[in-house]
Amino acid sequence: MDDKERLNALEVALNNETREREFYLKNAERTTNPVGKAMFERIAEDELEHYSRLKELHAKWAAKDKWPESVPLKVNNTIVKDILLNVIKKVEKTAKGDAGDIEAIRTAVDFEEKGVKFYSELRDASSNPREKEFFDLLAMIEHEHYLSLKDAEEYLTDPTSWFIKAEHHTLDGA
């Protein structure tokens, strides 16, 4: 992949981050489930930060036709998993999500899975170590979103079983 193709890929990434953020905000507003609400709000914040970093990178890259030296190549790590666990501690242990929540989570899982693949491909297409590191970080964050959403899907589908697994109950035969 040459520089022009990677710059075009950044434009795709910008559009994806915007679309996904809108999806997460819409579903945070729609859901009455506190777990879904917290999850969607946090991922929407993460997507906004990704968008900001990518936009800055895109502008500087487009102006100079090369990977910029001055773009801050750090993105905050996601705290989605921590938020999920904190909210779950405060809610009813048998509060299932509704069909809209579960459908939204499954759509979000698909977004994040595609994001991991997309950023991994950008990372692998680059020979610049800084560029590789940046896209690897984005791929890892999208993967963390994916895992957290899968966890939330399990919780919303079967909260009782999720709590049994999360609390590590065992049968000791005594």
HELIX and SHEET records of a PDB file:
HELIX    1   1 ASP A    3  ARG A   30  1                                  28    
HELIX    2   2 PRO A   34  LYS A   64  1                                  31    
HELIX    3   3 VAL A   80  LYS A   90  1                                  11    
HELIX    4   4 ALA A   99  ALA A  125  1                                  27    
HELIX    5   5 PRO A  129  THR A  157  1                                  29    
HELIX    6   6 PRO A  159  ALA A  166  1                                   8    
END                                                                             
